[in-house]
């Protein structure tokens, strides 16, 4: 079944789940008591980019499994008796702070809980800027009280460089000034003062519904090594320039140090963990990049919107020492430069620890076309790389929870590859919690908050889609008031010609060119989809949809008038443009006599664009706006329209041509667009994964119709064989599907290890073991 693509020599990164304890609901009073008793910070640690250490000693009377509650307003690493057991925080909103829970099985006797907090003091994509604050307590075990000590950690220089404007700070540390072994039980912290006990006004915290994989170091091996000499500047003049401009063949005199380069197999978010033996004063620098630039790691991050510096720097105290950056960074390639006498440098262990939410997928897909199988698997690896405490756009540049990215392609890919959809439930809630004052849900949150009209529409549609996938009607009821407020924002802006006014950024697609006239019809068509979803939402929760029905009539009339004024014959679809043609066909607004011409235009447009046409214009940067372009993102909307209008074979050819082009460039995760100058890992580019599972295997969860219910609507294609597994949302179980095509017929065999029901041709069929289905086959 599923075989993840592996680069030669790349290690496997499967990590077992770190379980979050259940049954830990707290009363409102108890939550407030916990916060008031355990909040702490350090005097003088209010400046930006400061590292703080907390040590809490306690003694267990008997061996116990303790549960560590931790709430923080800044990134942290947590250790028990010197062992790193986890990190945080999970991103949260002011309306709903979240504490995390870590488990540790401990012996009777003395123990120490240590927290390395990095107070950034700036707004990032993960969290807004807040005062420094840590709250920590233990649940379980017979102990008296935790004796806390705290201190600013020496050696860390402040504000040397930010990773980029979207993220926090690099590590720049003179490790000899940081207390040796300060996380260990034996460390003498008697000189450390007790922490301050600030009171931070916030809502009562709740247990985070999300947990990451527990940190497990995985050994990595260098793909290239050598010695170097410096060629540029003082250490802090321009750190990334100094790193990149080093002469890695030491042409400029005796070698000043050693370098090693590593391929992590695919883009990953994480941190190196190297144990080295070095002379005092040796400088260790780690740099990360998604691709190699002229054969080497580049410390800059493309399209950051400002200066970037994707590296960390440490000065060794001397002897054997572990180097572990506090902030995870993204990249596929890692390079370490050690400035010291090469004869005095010893590598004792080289590891990488990935920050991720998902393990191996629950879903699977395999077919007789090896390239398509690889395309499916690469979509899974890209989604995994972009899944931490939220589904993010990219592990390197932003780590942003963009609602229209995650709740469209991300949600569909997760539904067909994992049974666990908690990240999307969290995204729906956080977008609502970060709503604009007029009621429009956020399109980017919860750190930096942004408002996009189209993403607010996608949020409404995604609420109904989550209900279909999970049957969670309680979530629909919870979010319904916010959905009503969001739709009222659009209703107030609705005119006879469509939407007008300041509704936020109307992101349709990169390269999108608006139509002439007073209203963007791409936005209107996406709003139409949200209205239809809102009407379903109303019916599901037993509320009136009359206002939305009235708005639906008005917006449909405006769109139809636009189409009538632009379409006079089959060749006129080029005036409409790809995005509006797709959205109109998707909304069933194309007249029956024009459907064939619309489909033909969409196909011809795809074929006229790169990478189908190698001489076509490229999407060089986000400022490019011209019609002869296609993107992986909008293919999420365009290719299903073709599948459902008899063009499945064309869709398969696009997967081979466009996503196959990316594979031919050596990528192991999908690029942001069909141009290698953008990010090389973007989960929104993975639509072939869910589409292959949905249309070839044929099953799609519909738990709004009942527990373990699936729609079954497969589409025969020229593949001779295919097989796979479709997850049952909310479980680690799946339904096995086998497809074959023979003797003019297509056959599907469905095997379920637990009872399911499938809706096929309008009929509900109970399946307790095996279900077989066949149809006449022909390549359309």
KOLLODO-947207 format. One line per field, with one value per residue (C-alpha): x, y, z. Coordinates in pm, 1 decimal. Example, Ala and Ser with C-alpha at 12.3 -4.5 7.8 and 13.67 -1.06 7.14 Angstrom:
<atoms>
x: 1230.0:1367.0
y: -450.0:-106.0
z: 780.0:714.0
</atoms>
This chain:
<atoms>
x: 0.0:143.4:517.1:664.0:919.7:1268.0:1579.4:1874.7:2040.0:1767.1:1650.4:1299.2:1128.2:832.1:774.3:528.7:243.4:282.5:-58.1:-242.7:-423.5:-799.9:-1052.4:-878.0:-1165.0:-1137.8:-1403.9:-1394.9:-1291.3:-1017.0:-882.1:-853.8:-690.2:-436.5:-342.8:-316.1:-99.4:141.8:206.3:565.7:826.0:1169.4:1271.4:1445.6:1316.5:1071.5:1300.1:1281.7:1463.3:1559.2:1610.7:1488.0:1540.6:1294.5:1373.5:1108.3:1221.0:977.6:994.0:764.6:679.8:611.8:672.7:410.9:297.5:275.8:106.5:269.4:34.0:206.7:72.0:305.6:299.0:629.5:812.2:956.5:1130.5:1043.0:1276.3:1235.1:1559.5:1752.2:1555.6:1379.0:1016.9:833.9:788.3:528.0:320.9:35.7:-86.7:-394.8:-615.8:-686.8:-1042.6:-928.9:-578.7:-460.7:-236.8:-53.8:-19.4:298.6:329.1:629.1:665.3:895.1:1052.3:1015.2:1253.7:1378.3:1313.3:1345.2:1120.2:1309.2:1167.5:1374.8:1152.7:1242.7:1056.6:1047.6:868.8:740.1:430.0:475.6:247.8:204.9:125.0:61.6:303.5:226.4:404.2:630.8:441.8:479.8:232.3:316.1:175.0:168.6:-130.1:-87.6:173.9:214.2:435.3:423.2:495.6:723.9:1012.6:1072.8:1389.1:1437.2:1706.7:1780.6:2009.0:2342.3:2523.1:2232.0:2275.7:1948.4:1811.0:2102.0:1868.9:1510.3:1448.6:1229.0:944.8:694.1:887.9:1103.2:1475.0:1774.6:1990.0:2318.8:2475.8:2806.7:2743.9:3027.8:2819.2:2513.8:2513.4:2641.9:2385.7:2121.9:1834.7:1989.7:1874.6:2222.9:2259.5:2298.7:2032.8:2062.9:2192.1:1889.3:1613.9:1253.4:1046.9:812.2:443.1:269.7:-101.4:-175.4:-534.2:-666.5:-959.8:-954.9:-726.7:-840.9:-648.5:-517.5:-689.5:-361.9:-40.9:278.7:489.2:725.5:1083.2:1289.1:1628.9:1691.6:2041.4:2139.5:2441.8:2639.1:2613.9:2919.4:3204.0:3507.9:3711.6:3661.3:3807.9:3616.9:3591.8:3345.8:3305.5:3290.2:3072.5:2765.8:2805.5:2569.8:2555.6:2384.5:2621.1:2925.9:2796.4:2709.4:3023.2:3265.4:3509.8:3419.2:3738.5:3972.8:4144.5:4230.7:4482.9:4498.9:4156.4:3970.9:3714.2:3509.1:3169.4:2917.0:2596.0:2288.9:1978.0:1680.2:1488.1:1215.7:1145.6:1097.4:1033.7:1267.6:1610.9:1949.1:2079.1:2455.2:2695.4:3044.7:3384.2:3541.4:3801.6:3673.1:3573.8:3491.0:3198.3:2918.9:2670.7:2367.1:2194.9:1877.4:1725.1:1455.3:1685.3:2052.0:2171.5:2472.5:2512.1:2505.3:2269.6:2147.8:2056.9:1795.3:1420.5:1252.5:952.7:980.7:883.5:1195.9:1542.4:1579.5:1839.8:1772.5:2061.5:2176.2:2517.6:2684.6:3026.7:3147.0:3248.4:3502.4:3496.5:3200.2:2877.8:2530.3:2412.2:2032.4:1862.9:1558.5:1349.3:1260.5:1333.6:1233.0:1438.3:1526.0:1899.0:2110.2:2467.2:2693.4:3008.6:3249.5:3519.6:3813.2:4129.3:3996.5:4221.6:4039.9:3685.3:3509.2:3151.9:3006.5:2643.9:2443.1:2065.7:1757.4:1431.0:1121.4:831.3:518.5:164.1:108.8:274.5:222.6:-100.2:-417.8:-511.5:-332.0:-325.2:-136.3:-190.9:-19.1:116.0:420.9:437.3:79.7:145.8:445.1:238.3:-18.1:251.9:430.8:106.2:95.2:455.2:389.3:81.8:275.4:556.6:299.6:124.4:238.9:4.5:-192.7:-198.5:44.2:117.0:489.6:739.3:1013.7:885.7:577.4:431.2:106.1:-244.3:-400.6:-763.3:-827.4:-521.8:-589.6:-969.0:-970.0:-687.3:-556.0:-891.9:-956.4:-608.6:-639.6:-982.1:-843.5:-514.2:-580.3:-875.0:-764.1:-914.1:-857.5:-629.6:-915.7:-1164.6:-910.2:-864.0:-1239.2:-1263.2:-960.0:-1077.6:-1404.9:-1228.0:-1017.6:-1313.0:-1304.3:-1514.5:-1784.8:-1804.4:-1589.6:-1389.0:-1011.9:-834.8:-500.4:-458.4:-398.0:-65.6:-64.4:-432.8:-549.2:-889.6:-960.7:-1309.9:-1261.4:-1112.5:-1409.7:-1628.7:-1410.3:-1447.8:-1827.2:-1807.8:-1549.8:-1779.0:-2036.5:-1765.2:-1635.7:-1987.7:-2010.6:-1678.2:-1725.0:-2096.7:-2004.6:-2327.6:-2219.0:-1943.0:-2197.5:-2415.0:-2115.3:-1994.9:-2336.1:-2360.3:-2023.2:-2125.0:-2435.6:-2223.6:-1983.7:-2258.1:-2418.0:-2096.0:-2136.1:-2509.7:-2459.3:-2215.3:-2441.1:-2572.1:-2755.6:-2415.6:-2254.3:-2040.4:-1880.9:-1691.4:-1398.8:-1443.1:-1075.2:-829.7:-1017.8:-752.4:-876.6:-548.2:-193.1:-180.4:-553.6:-675.4:-1001.6:-1284.7:-1382.7:-1681.6:-1776.3:-1761.2:-1509.4:-1703.0:-1447.0:-1527.2:-1900.2:-1883.3:-1695.8:-1949.7:-2226.3:-2072.5:-2060.1:-2428.0:-2527.7:-2323.7:-2481.4:-2828.3:-2722.8:-2579.4:-2910.9:-3106.0:-2859.3:-2905.1:-3277.2:-3254.6:-3425.4:-3233.0:-3471.7:-3227.2:-2957.8:-3204.9:-3289.7:-2919.1:-2865.8:-3127.6:-2961.4:-2604.8:-2705.5:-2882.4:-2573.5:-2344.4:-2579.8:-2607.2:-2228.0:-2204.5:-2478.7:-2304.0:-1969.1:-2059.9:-2200.3:-2024.6:-1785.8:-1472.4:-1582.1:-1474.3:-1125.6:-1277.6:-1414.5:-1077.7:-982.9:-1079.6:-1422.1:-1496.7:-1411.1:-1609.9:-1912.8:-1909.3:-1856.3:-2163.0:-2380.6:-2428.1:-2316.3:-2601.7:-2631.3:-2543.6:-2224.4:-2090.5:-1889.9:-1729.7:-1648.4:-1483.0:-1288.8:-1163.7:-1046.8:-853.8:-698.4:-599.8:-420.3:-236.3:-125.6:43.0:367.6:464.1:246.0:397.6:766.1:776.1:476.0:516.9:623.2:464.0:785.7:661.1:339.8:315.4:271.0:-79.8:-155.6:-401.3:-171.5:-98.4:-212.2:-137.5:-147.5:-378.2:-651.0:-622.5:-800.7:-1110.7:-1043.8:-956.6:-1261.0:-1479.8:-1309.6:-1333.9:-1706.7:-1759.6:-1606.2:-1243.5:-1078.0:-816.6:-721.1:-683.8:-452.7:-242.2:-216.5:-93.4:173.6:272.2:257.1:325.3:551.4:751.2:807.2:928.5:1161.6:1322.9:1426.3:1156.1:1016.0:745.9:524.8:630.0:402.2:349.4:486.0:803.8:1103.3:1169.6:887.9:863.7:943.6:694.2:334.1:48.0:-200.6:-28.6:-127.4:-473.8:-386.0:-372.2:-733.4:-856.5:-693.5:-846.8:-1185.8:-1238.3:-1042.2:-1125.2:-1467.0:-1534.3:-1592.9:-1701.5:-2051.7:-2098.7:-2358.3:-2581.9:-2494.7:-2203.7:-1960.9:-2151.5:-1971.7:-2071.7:-1954.3:-1923.6:-1613.0:-1507.3:-1356.7:-1020.3:-754.3:-558.9:-556.8:-543.9:-559.9:-601.4:-603.8:-761.2:-997.8:-994.1:-1301.6:-1279.4:-1233.4:-1074.4:-748.8:-950.9:-1011.5:-1205.4:-1006.2:-1087.1:-953.7:-1015.0:-945.1:-1045.9:-1086.9:-1295.7:-1470.4:-1582.8:-1450.2:-1471.8:-1447.2:-1419.6:-1481.2:-1374.1:-1469.5:-1346.7:-1632.6:-1986.9:-2027.4:-2298.2:-2239.7:-2466.5:-2443.9:-2674.6:-2904.9:-2942.8:-2800.6:-2626.8:-2506.6:-2160.0:-2051.1:-1767.6:-1738.6:-1920.7:-1860.7:-1958.7:-1897.2:-1985.4:-1917.0:-1581.2:-1462.2:-1194.8:-1377.7
y: 0.0:337.3:366.6:707.3:833.1:819.6:988.6:751.8:743.7:945.1:813.5:717.0:962.9:764.3:879.9:720.0:929.4:1111.3:1060.7:1346.2:1224.9:1210.7:1283.7:1600.5:1845.9:2119.6:2331.2:2706.7:2761.2:2500.4:2651.6:2992.0:2843.9:2655.8:2970.3:3193.3:2950.2:2848.7:3160.5:3286.5:3495.4:3646.1:4002.9:4174.5:3925.7:4163.5:4270.4:4112.6:3790.2:3672.5:3314.1:3215.7:2898.8:2762.4:2473.1:2312.3:2054.9:1802.4:1467.4:1172.1:941.6:645.2:575.6:768.9:869.2:1245.2:1481.4:1819.0:2109.4:2391.0:2722.1:2976.6:3297.2:3213.5:2914.9:2666.1:2331.1:2115.7:1864.5:1613.0:1521.6:1653.5:1458.1:1666.7:1550.2:1815.7:2169.4:2438.0:2635.0:2527.2:2844.7:2984.1:3291.5:3543.4:3411.6:3057.2:3005.9:2645.7:2457.3:2142.6:1815.4:1606.3:1265.1:1117.3:789.9:868.9:674.0:760.5:1029.3:1368.7:1508.1:1836.2:1986.0:2233.4:2477.1:2666.8:2960.9:3188.7:3516.6:3661.9:3988.3:4021.1:3914.6:3604.6:3389.4:3161.8:3403.2:3772.2:3976.6:3929.9:3969.8:3682.9:3426.5:3057.7:2859.8:2503.3:2244.8:1867.4:1634.6:1290.9:1161.2:1213.3:1519.7:1833.8:2135.2:2231.4:2452.1:2684.7:2875.1:3088.3:3286.8:3458.2:3222.2:3388.2:3357.7:3433.4:3757.8:3943.0:4067.3:3967.0:3866.7:3751.9:3442.3:3671.6:3921.8:3638.5:3438.4:3488.4:3507.0:3291.6:3140.9:3327.9:3180.1:3184.6:2850.7:2892.6:3164.6:2937.3:2723.5:2377.0:2103.4:2341.8:2106.0:1813.4:1698.1:1741.0:2106.3:2343.9:2614.1:2760.2:3089.4:3123.7:3342.3:3239.0:3350.7:3646.0:3559.8:3788.3:3787.9:3777.7:3871.9:3612.1:3382.8:3052.8:2805.7:2475.5:2159.6:2177.9:1927.0:1893.5:1713.9:1676.5:1367.4:1318.7:1431.2:1138.9:1200.5:1036.0:979.0:1160.8:1117.3:1375.5:1373.3:1600.7:1720.5:1944.9:2227.1:2600.4:2946.5:3268.1:3533.6:3792.5:4026.3:4017.0:3759.9:3980.2:4200.3:3987.5:3631.1:3463.9:3634.1:3529.2:3171.8:3148.1:3322.4:3091.2:2916.2:2550.6:2438.1:2652.3:2829.5:3134.8:2990.3:2721.0:2571.5:2756.1:2485.7:2188.7:2172.6:1894.3:1888.5:1668.8:1578.3:1517.8:1344.8:1608.1:1952.5:1922.2:2153.3:2073.7:2120.7:1947.3:1781.0:1734.7:1604.7:1731.9:1739.4:2078.9:2319.6:2614.8:2902.0:2685.6:2831.0:2597.9:2724.6:2537.7:2661.1:2529.8:2559.8:2393.5:2355.7:2384.0:2705.2:2641.1:2311.8:2443.9:2543.7:2903.0:3074.5:3302.3:3234.9:3330.1:3567.5:3655.2:4016.3:4135.0:4026.4:3658.9:3450.1:3076.9:2972.8:2933.4:3004.6:2869.3:2919.3:2601.7:2597.1:2325.4:1948.0:1721.7:1915.9:1889.3:2167.3:2197.6:2514.9:2628.9:2733.2:2479.8:2585.4:2451.6:2301.1:1986.5:2049.3:2116.6:2240.2:2272.2:2485.7:2451.7:2715.5:2552.8:2359.8:2064.6:1828.2:1917.3:1859.1:1531.1:1444.8:1214.2:1204.0:1382.8:1384.8:1572.4:1604.3:1683.0:1886.3:1721.0:1618.4:1313.9:974.2:724.1:774.6:576.4:599.4:442.6:445.2:235.6:182.3:25.4:368.1:412.8:785.0:841.4:631.2:851.3:1166.0:1046.7:968.3:1300.3:1478.6:1290.3:1380.2:1746.0:1753.2:1588.5:1841.6:2121.9:1974.6:2077.2:2227.3:2359.4:2289.6:2550.9:2684.8:2611.2:2493.2:2738.1:3082.7:3142.7:2849.3:3041.8:2907.8:3044.3:2938.9:2920.0:2698.5:2453.5:2430.6:2356.7:2134.8:2049.8:1929.1:1711.5:1558.8:1486.6:1328.9:1078.6:1006.6:1040.5:971.3:1247.7:1584.8:1771.8:2029.6:2149.1:2167.0:2388.5:2606.0:2658.9:2766.8:2994.8:3176.1:3244.6:3357.5:3603.6:3751.7:4115.6:4366.0:4352.8:3973.0:3856.4:3548.3:3565.2:3434.3:3420.7:3366.7:3346.9:3539.2:3776.9:3817.6:3894.9:3913.2:3774.4:3781.9:3463.0:3278.3:3377.8:3214.3:2902.4:2893.6:2874.1:2597.2:2411.1:2412.8:2213.8:1992.7:1904.8:1804.9:1579.0:1417.3:1376.1:1405.5:1660.7:1858.5:2007.2:2197.3:2332.9:2457.3:2610.5:2802.8:2892.1:3240.4:3335.4:3200.8:3420.8:3728.8:3653.4:3614.5:3941.5:4122.3:3999.1:4059.9:4427.0:4459.8:4288.6:4503.3:4423.7:4394.3:4180.5:4242.5:4581.1:4763.6:4673.4:4305.6:4222.9:4072.2:3873.0:3608.1:3391.8:3257.5:3373.0:3542.8:3609.1:3898.6:4059.5:4115.4:4466.0:4615.6:4718.4:4372.3:4085.9:3787.7:3541.9:3660.1:3655.4:3293.4:3185.9:3377.7:3189.8:2861.1:2990.8:3090.6:2743.6:2593.8:2836.8:2723.4:2361.7:2476.7:2638.5:2324.2:2108.3:2311.4:2375.6:2748.0:2957.8:3016.0:3270.1:3562.3:3353.8:3222.9:3581.2:3670.5:3356.0:3468.4:3810.9:3687.4:3418.8:3684.0:3907.8:3623.3:3502.2:3854.3:3876.8:3545.4:3643.3:3971.6:3800.5:3472.4:3482.6:3180.1:2890.2:3103.8:3365.7:3168.0:3312.8:3649.4:3489.4:3341.2:3014.2:3088.4:3232.5:2960.0:2689.8:2852.7:2905.0:2542.4:2425.2:2627.0:2483.6:2828.3:2737.8:2678.2:2326.1:2437.3:2602.1:2325.2:2149.0:2477.9:2568.9:2230.7:2257.2:2603.1:2484.9:2197.7:2417.0:2672.4:2408.1:2282.3:2634.2:2693.4:2588.1:2311.5:2164.4:2418.3:2461.8:2797.3:2946.5:3233.0:3145.1:3264.1:3435.1:3609.2:3704.8:4029.2:3845.6:3895.7:3749.4:3498.2:3228.9:3056.9:2757.2:2683.6:2376.6:2564.9:2640.6:2291.1:2185.4:2351.2:2306.4:1937.9:1802.3:1995.6:1806.3:1471.2:1523.9:1622.3:1308.5:1426.0:1197.7:1090.4:1453.0:1501.8:1200.6:1345.3:1672.9:1490.6:1323.8:1638.6:1910.6:1732.7:1493.4:1800.1:1884.2:1530.2:1551.8:1855.3:1639.6:1767.0:1535.5:1778.6:1995.0:2349.5:2643.1:2708.3:2559.8:2763.5:2670.1:3028.2:2996.5:2766.0:2398.8:2270.6:2390.8:2167.6:2356.7:2206.5:1847.1:1813.6:1502.2:1299.8:1348.3:1342.9:1007.9:854.4:1017.2:946.6:625.7:445.5:611.9:638.1:961.0:986.4:1124.9:1087.4:1361.5:1085.7:849.2:676.1:505.8:615.0:669.7:796.5:562.2:728.5:597.5:708.0:446.8:542.2:373.9:249.8:-128.3:-168.6:44.7:-24.6:169.2:251.4:535.9:633.5:640.0:990.5:988.1:642.0:473.3:232.4:240.2:77.8:-120.2:-66.7:-258.8:-145.6:-330.0:-283.0:-588.2:-718.6:-388.2:-350.6:-173.8:-354.6:-229.2:-453.6:-290.9:-467.9:-338.8:-483.5:-312.0:-250.4:45.9:176.1:308.3:525.4:414.6:529.3:686.9:363.6:293.3:-44.8:-207.8:-364.1:-600.7:-769.7:-732.7:-527.4:-566.9:-319.5:-306.7:-82.5:-89.5:68.0:296.0:563.8:893.9
z: 0.0:103.8:62.2:151.5:-98.2:46.5:-79.1:-87.1:251.5:421.3:758.5:856.4:1089.9:1225.5:1585.2:1829.3:1962.2:2294.6:2453.5:2617.0:2929.6:2912.1:3184.0:3298.7:3267.2:3529.9:3691.3:3632.8:3993.4:3973.1:3652.0:3815.8:4126.0:3912.8:3720.7:4026.4:4221.5:3948.8:3736.4:3740.4:3560.2:3621.3:3708.8:3418.0:3161.3:2997.9:2714.8:2372.0:2284.8:2631.9:2750.3:3096.3:3296.8:3557.1:3791.3:4008.2:4264.9:4415.0:4592.1:4525.7:4816.9:4585.7:4214.6:4018.3:3672.6:3693.9:3453.3:3397.4:3321.8:3136.3:3005.5:2844.2:2643.7:2472.1:2322.2:2570.6:2608.9:2910.2:3078.3:3360.2:3537.2:3236.1:2975.7:2711.5:2702.4:2501.1:2379.7:2336.9:2345.9:2126.6:1959.1:2131.2:2133.5:2409.1:2423.1:2493.6:2639.4:2631.9:2867.8:2765.9:2946.6:2949.7:3116.7:3292.8:3484.9:3778.2:4060.9:4427.9:4546.5:4429.5:4082.0:3897.2:3635.7:3414.5:3159.2:2905.1:2803.3:2514.1:2548.2:2197.0:2279.1:1922.1:1734.9:1522.6:1311.3:1615.8:1900.9:1946.2:2155.7:2527.0:2860.6:2960.1:3168.2:3257.6:3465.1:3565.1:3803.6:3854.7:3863.0:4020.6:4260.3:4632.4:4679.7:4891.5:4672.1:4386.1:4500.8:4206.6:4122.3:3811.9:3635.0:3307.1:3117.8:3046.9:2718.5:2487.3:2295.1:2240.1:1910.1:1686.9:1403.1:1358.4:1150.3:938.9:998.8:1046.3:1307.1:1617.2:1685.2:1602.3:1878.5:1926.9:2237.0:2421.7:2591.2:2841.5:3008.2:3040.1:3356.5:3268.9:3323.5:3456.3:3362.6:3554.4:3898.2:4046.4:3944.8:4241.4:4196.5:4546.1:4401.8:4175.1:4319.7:4350.6:4050.0:4052.5:4083.6:3833.6:3774.3:3403.2:3312.9:3073.3:3027.6:3214.1:3037.5:2893.3:2813.1:2456.8:2228.3:2035.7:2122.5:1921.6:1876.8:2170.4:2089.1:1959.8:1807.0:1469.4:1344.9:1024.4:799.9:605.7:226.6:189.8:412.0:388.9:539.9:494.3:529.2:603.8:333.4:468.1:761.3:1135.9:1309.7:1354.1:1044.0:838.2:975.2:677.5:432.0:632.6:641.3:272.2:144.4:322.5:92.3:141.2:-32.4:181.0:-106.7:104.1:346.5:615.5:698.5:972.1:1033.2:920.2:746.3:690.9:484.3:539.6:339.2:571.2:291.4:272.3:415.0:790.9:1082.8:1367.9:1516.1:1507.1:1820.9:1786.1:2048.4:1975.6:2143.7:2078.7:2214.3:2414.3:2187.0:1885.5:1691.4:1581.3:1321.9:1184.3:869.7:707.9:359.9:151.4:-148.9:-234.0:-396.0:-618.7:-438.1:-82.0:198.6:178.8:511.1:350.8:324.9:1.1:-6.5:363.0:305.3:486.3:604.2:692.4:872.5:889.7:1111.7:1473.9:1626.9:1942.6:2098.1:2269.2:2637.5:2559.5:2591.4:2516.7:2469.9:2314.3:2081.7:2059.6:1925.7:2120.9:1818.8:1545.9:1190.1:852.5:574.0:386.5:392.6:700.4:704.9:1008.5:1009.7:1302.8:1331.6:1513.1:1441.3:1234.0:1428.7:1753.0:1622.6:1701.9:1597.0:1863.5:1742.3:1469.6:1510.3:1399.8:1593.7:1389.0:1528.8:1390.9:1473.9:1254.0:1239.0:959.9:760.4:818.8:450.7:157.5:-222.2:-474.1:-845.1:-1143.0:-1243.9:-1017.9:-1084.6:-966.0:-657.0:-584.6:-645.4:-388.8:-132.3:-183.5:-100.7:229.7:311.0:227.2:449.4:734.6:696.2:735.6:1039.3:1385.5:1646.1:1347.5:976.7:851.1:506.2:513.9:779.0:683.9:586.3:799.9:992.1:951.3:1010.3:690.8:714.9:340.2:294.0:574.7:548.4:175.2:47.9:394.3:521.1:216.6:222.7:593.6:545.2:295.0:473.1:848.3:1072.9:1312.0:1214.4:1542.7:1380.3:1161.4:1446.1:1620.1:1309.4:1275.3:1638.1:1632.6:1318.8:1500.5:1819.3:1617.2:1426.7:1322.2:1516.4:1249.2:1273.8:981.1:1084.3:1054.3:746.7:929.8:1303.5:1598.6:1621.4:1328.7:1243.7:890.9:723.8:378.8:233.3:34.5:331.3:546.1:280.1:281.7:662.1:631.1:372.1:581.5:886.2:688.9:537.0:884.4:982.3:677.2:761.3:1135.8:1211.1:1480.4:1500.0:1834.3:1655.2:1407.4:1694.0:1873.4:1566.7:1424.9:1587.7:1439.6:1099.0:1111.6:1195.8:912.9:656.2:769.6:678.3:321.4:313.4:399.5:109.2:-145.2:-431.4:-754.4:-926.4:-656.8:-349.1:-295.1:-23.0:201.0:280.0:319.3:74.0:-191.4:-260.8:-548.4:-680.5:-750.7:-1089.2:-1083.5:-1298.1:-1189.4:-1433.5:-1532.3:-1358.9:-1005.8:-846.2:-857.5:-988.2:-852.7:-501.4:-577.7:-692.4:-378.7:-169.8:-352.3:-235.2:121.1:104.3:-10.3:273.3:520.2:417.8:485.9:818.9:915.5:831.8:1027.5:1348.0:1299.8:1227.3:960.8:637.4:483.7:489.8:325.0:68.3:-27.6:-61.2:-266.6:-520.6:-547.7:-592.7:-842.4:-1047.6:-1046.3:-1155.6:-1427.2:-1564.1:-1576.5:-1762.6:-2009.3:-2085.4:-2151.5:-2324.2:-2677.1:-2825.4:-2744.0:-2782.3:-2534.4:-2226.3:-2259.2:-2160.5:-1844.9:-1750.5:-1584.4:-1225.5:-1298.4:-1554.4:-1299.6:-1020.8:-1246.4:-1361.9:-1004.5:-897.7:-1180.1:-1328.7:-1680.5:-1921.7:-2058.7:-2412.0:-2286.1:-2056.8:-2328.4:-2437.8:-2077.2:-2012.3:-2339.2:-2240.2:-1897.2:-2057.2:-2323.3:-2060.5:-1854.7:-2162.2:-2256.5:-1919.3:-1758.6:-1689.1:-1968.1:-2208.8:-2114.8:-2296.8:-2117.7:-1867.1:-1512.4:-1191.2:-1090.5:-774.4:-591.8:-787.7:-1117.8:-1256.2:-1594.6:-1732.9:-1876.4:-1546.0:-1342.1:-976.8:-754.0:-516.6:-767.5:-914.0:-593.8:-744.6:-1117.1:-1151.4:-959.7:-1203.1:-1484.9:-1303.8:-1256.3:-1620.4:-1766.9:-1783.3:-1528.4:-1781.1:-1838.7:-1462.4:-1440.8:-1721.3:-1528.4:-1218.2:-1430.4:-1621.0:-1354.2:-1026.9:-1217.8:-1324.8:-957.5:-889.4:-1187.8:-1023.0:-728.1:-489.9:-223.3:-106.1:-326.1:-418.9:-343.6:-715.7:-1037.2:-1002.0:-790.1:-674.9:-418.6:-117.4:-178.9:78.0:77.3:184.1:-35.2:-341.8:-262.7:-420.1:-630.1:-306.5:-204.2:-563.0:-645.7:-333.3:-387.7:-755.7:-817.2:-490.9:-485.5:-110.2:83.0:446.5:509.4:880.9:880.2:744.7:1029.0:1196.0:953.5:641.3:310.6:-30.3:-304.8:-645.7:-825.4:-1171.7:-1407.2:-1554.4:-1765.2:-1461.8:-1471.9:-1093.9:-783.4:-414.9:-95.4:234.2:323.3:694.0:912.7:1066.7:1441.9:1441.5:1339.7:1124.7:752.0:470.5:213.5:-154.5:-454.3:-812.1:-1135.7:-1492.6:-1718.0:-2008.2:-2063.5:-1702.1:-1394.4:-1060.9:-701.5:-398.3:-59.2:260.9:604.2:932.1:1111.8:987.3:755.4:526.3:178.5:-31.3:-394.2:-674.0:-415.8:-216.2:130.4:152.1:474.6:449.3:725.2:537.4:158.2:-104.9:-477.4:-747.5:-1122.2:-1413.8:-1788.3:-1855.0:-2130.1:-2138.9:-2174.0
</atoms>
